[in-house]
Amino acid sequence: MRAIVSIVKRLLASNKISFILTALVVLCATSSGEVVLSNGNYTWLLAVLTPFFFVFYDFKKLMHLGASKKDYYAGCLISYGFLAFCVSLVNTLIHLLIDPLYPAKTVINLMDVCKWTENGIVAAGFQQMCFLLLVMVFLHVLLSMQAHWYGWLTDAVLAAIICIFTPIAPLREILSGFFQIIMLNGNAILHIGVCLLLSAALSLVGLVVLKRKTL
């Protein structure tokens, strides 16, 4: 357990670029007009950037330092959970404290767009955390596959789904329904359950991929 804690600390410390870029975007992003996007939503950028550093930079570095793959992966998952909580907390606070003070008439926060706030702010924050955790785990697994043939196959399948399902109405409804379940979902119990189950399933897939991964 001590090794995992050390890895978590190293992962978070080496993720400075993601923190800095996200902070700059949150602070510097501006919008004009009567309807604007909440600056808090830009904190989601951290969830998108972090897996790239964990997979492409930290893995090799930690393996050279003698860390085990199992400890590395556990450290990544714990870090993703911690970052999902932090991002959700920051965006929720911005939505509560800063968005109402914005001079624009309407401030759009994705917590409202996704219908999460219909369940109360606490439940909405937890829904947001679970969704961001799913995003980070998905990206981690997808990026870990890229050096292998099955990674390229997965990329091709995802691209094919988008290209084929989008223009065909019945298939588009299926794709839309999927995103409504994992993101645009006002049912807190269903949304949280699906996100956690998918995160767990992807984590198992990621463990299989990691066993095959080499330096």
C-alpha positions as CSV (number, residue, x, y, z in Angstrom):
1,M,0.0,0.0,0.0
2,R,2.9,2.4,0.7
3,A,4.2,1.8,-2.8
4,I,0.8,2.7,-4.3
5,V,0.6,5.9,-2.2
6,S,4.1,6.9,-3.4
7,I,3.0,6.2,-7.0
8,V,-0.1,8.3,-6.6
9,K,1.9,11.2,-5.2
10,R,4.4,10.9,-8.2
11,L,1.6,10.7,-10.7
12,L,-0.1,13.8,-9.4
13,A,3.2,15.7,-9.1
14,S,4.2,14.9,-12.7
15,N,0.8,16.1,-13.9
16,K,1.7,19.7,-13.4
17,I,1.3,20.6,-17.1
18,S,-2.3,19.4,-17.1
19,F,-3.1,21.4,-14.0
20,I,-1.4,24.6,-15.4
21,L,-3.1,24.4,-18.8
22,T,-6.5,23.7,-17.2
23,A,-6.1,26.6,-14.7
24,L,-5.1,29.0,-17.5
25,V,-8.1,28.0,-19.7
26,V,-10.5,28.4,-16.7
27,L,-9.1,31.8,-15.8
28,C,-8.6,33.2,-19.3
29,A,-11.7,31.8,-21.1
30,T,-14.1,34.6,-22.0
31,S,-17.4,34.6,-23.8
32,S,-19.5,37.4,-25.2
33,G,-23.2,37.7,-25.6
34,E,-26.2,37.0,-23.4
35,V,-25.6,33.3,-23.2
36,V,-22.2,32.0,-22.1
37,L,-20.6,28.8,-21.0
38,S,-19.6,28.6,-17.4
39,N,-15.8,28.8,-16.8
40,G,-16.3,25.9,-14.4
41,N,-16.9,23.5,-17.3
42,Y,-13.4,24.1,-18.6
43,T,-12.1,22.2,-15.5
44,W,-13.2,19.1,-17.4
45,L,-10.1,19.7,-19.5
46,L,-8.0,18.2,-16.7
47,A,-9.9,14.9,-17.0
48,V,-9.1,14.8,-20.7
49,L,-5.4,15.7,-20.4
50,T,-4.4,13.6,-17.4
51,P,-4.6,10.1,-19.1
52,F,-2.2,11.2,-21.8
53,F,0.5,12.0,-19.2
54,F,-0.2,8.9,-17.1
55,V,0.0,6.5,-20.1
56,F,2.7,8.1,-22.3
57,Y,5.0,9.6,-19.7
58,D,4.5,8.2,-16.3
59,F,4.3,4.5,-17.2
60,K,7.9,4.2,-18.6
61,K,9.2,6.5,-15.9
62,L,7.7,4.4,-13.1
63,M,8.7,1.1,-14.6
64,H,12.3,2.3,-14.8
65,L,12.1,3.2,-11.2
66,G,11.1,-0.3,-10.3
67,A,7.4,0.0,-9.8
68,S,5.2,-3.0,-10.5
69,K,2.5,-2.8,-13.2
70,K,-0.1,-3.7,-10.6
71,D,0.9,-0.8,-8.3
72,Y,1.1,1.6,-11.3
73,Y,-2.4,0.7,-12.4
74,A,-3.8,1.0,-8.9
75,G,-2.1,4.3,-8.5
76,C,-3.7,5.5,-11.8
77,L,-7.2,4.5,-10.8
78,I,-6.9,6.1,-7.4
79,S,-5.5,9.3,-9.0
80,Y,-8.4,9.3,-11.5
81,G,-10.9,9.0,-8.6
82,F,-9.2,11.8,-6.7
83,L,-9.0,14.1,-9.7
84,A,-12.7,13.4,-10.7
85,F,-13.7,14.4,-7.1
86,C,-11.6,17.6,-7.3
87,V,-12.8,18.7,-10.7
88,S,-16.4,18.0,-9.7
89,L,-16.0,20.0,-6.5
90,V,-14.4,23.0,-8.3
91,N,-17.0,23.1,-11.0
92,T,-19.8,22.7,-8.5
93,L,-18.5,25.6,-6.4
94,I,-18.1,27.8,-9.5
95,H,-21.6,26.9,-10.5
96,L,-23.0,27.9,-7.1
97,L,-20.8,30.9,-6.2
98,I,-19.5,32.5,-9.4
99,D,-22.0,31.7,-12.2
100,P,-24.8,33.7,-10.5
101,L,-22.5,36.8,-10.4
102,Y,-21.7,36.7,-14.2
103,P,-22.9,39.8,-16.0
104,A,-24.5,37.8,-18.8
105,K,-28.2,37.0,-18.6
106,T,-27.7,33.2,-18.9
107,V,-24.7,31.1,-17.8
108,I,-24.8,27.5,-19.1
109,N,-23.2,24.9,-17.0
110,L,-23.1,21.3,-18.2
111,M,-24.4,20.1,-14.9
112,D,-27.7,21.7,-15.8
113,V,-27.5,20.6,-19.4
114,C,-27.0,17.0,-18.4
115,K,-30.0,17.3,-16.0
116,W,-27.8,16.4,-13.0
117,T,-28.9,19.4,-10.9
118,E,-32.5,18.2,-11.0
119,N,-31.5,15.8,-8.2
120,G,-29.9,18.4,-5.9
121,I,-26.4,19.8,-5.9
122,V,-24.8,17.0,-3.9
123,A,-26.2,14.3,-6.1
124,A,-25.3,16.4,-9.2
125,G,-21.7,16.7,-8.0
126,F,-21.5,12.9,-7.4
127,Q,-22.9,12.2,-10.9
128,Q,-20.4,14.6,-12.4
129,M,-17.6,12.8,-10.5
130,C,-18.7,9.4,-11.7
131,F,-18.9,10.6,-15.3
132,L,-15.5,12.2,-15.2
133,L,-14.0,9.0,-13.7
134,L,-15.5,7.0,-16.6
135,V,-14.0,9.5,-19.1
136,M,-10.5,9.2,-17.6
137,V,-10.6,5.4,-17.4
138,F,-11.9,5.1,-21.0
139,L,-9.1,7.4,-22.3
140,H,-6.5,5.5,-20.2
141,V,-7.5,2.1,-21.7
142,L,-7.8,3.5,-25.2
143,L,-4.4,5.2,-25.1
144,S,-2.8,2.1,-23.6
145,M,-3.9,0.1,-26.6
146,Q,-2.4,2.4,-29.2
147,A,0.9,0.5,-29.6
148,H,-0.9,-2.7,-30.5
149,W,-3.1,-4.0,-33.4
150,Y,-6.2,-4.2,-31.2
151,G,-5.8,-0.6,-30.3
152,W,-5.9,0.4,-34.0
153,L,-8.9,-2.0,-34.4
154,T,-10.7,-0.3,-31.5
155,D,-10.0,3.2,-33.1
156,A,-11.4,1.9,-36.4
157,V,-14.5,0.5,-34.7
158,L,-15.2,3.7,-32.8
159,A,-14.7,5.8,-36.0
160,A,-17.0,3.5,-37.9
161,I,-19.7,3.7,-35.2
162,I,-19.6,7.5,-35.4
163,C,-19.6,7.6,-39.2
164,I,-22.2,5.0,-39.7
165,F,-24.6,5.6,-36.8
166,T,-24.7,9.4,-37.1
167,P,-26.3,9.7,-40.6
168,I,-28.8,6.8,-40.2
169,A,-31.8,7.8,-38.1
170,P,-32.5,4.5,-36.3
171,L,-28.8,4.0,-35.5
172,R,-28.5,7.6,-34.5
173,E,-31.2,7.1,-32.0
174,I,-29.3,4.2,-30.5
175,L,-26.2,6.3,-30.2
176,S,-28.1,9.2,-28.8
177,G,-29.7,6.9,-26.2
178,F,-26.3,5.6,-25.1
179,F,-25.1,9.2,-24.5
180,Q,-28.3,10.0,-22.7
181,I,-27.6,7.2,-20.3
182,I,-24.0,7.9,-19.6
183,M,-24.2,11.7,-19.7
184,L,-27.6,13.4,-20.3
185,N,-29.3,11.5,-17.5
186,G,-31.5,13.0,-14.9
187,N,-31.9,9.7,-13.1
188,A,-29.1,9.8,-10.5
189,I,-29.2,6.2,-9.4
190,L,-29.2,4.9,-13.0
191,H,-26.6,7.3,-14.2
192,I,-24.2,6.7,-11.3
193,G,-24.7,2.9,-11.5
194,V,-24.0,2.8,-15.3
195,C,-20.9,5.0,-15.0
196,L,-19.5,2.9,-12.2
197,L,-20.2,-0.4,-13.9
198,L,-18.7,0.8,-17.1
199,S,-15.6,2.2,-15.3
200,A,-15.2,-1.1,-13.5
201,A,-15.5,-3.1,-16.8
202,L,-13.0,-0.8,-18.6
203,S,-10.7,-1.1,-15.6
204,L,-10.6,-4.8,-16.1
205,V,-10.0,-4.4,-19.8
206,G,-7.2,-2.0,-18.9
207,L,-5.6,-4.5,-16.6
208,V,-5.5,-7.1,-19.4
209,V,-4.0,-4.5,-21.8
210,L,-1.4,-3.5,-19.1
211,K,-0.2,-7.1,-18.8
212,R,0.7,-7.1,-22.5
213,K,2.2,-3.7,-22.4
214,T,6.0,-3.4,-22.6
215,L,8.5,-0.6,-22.5
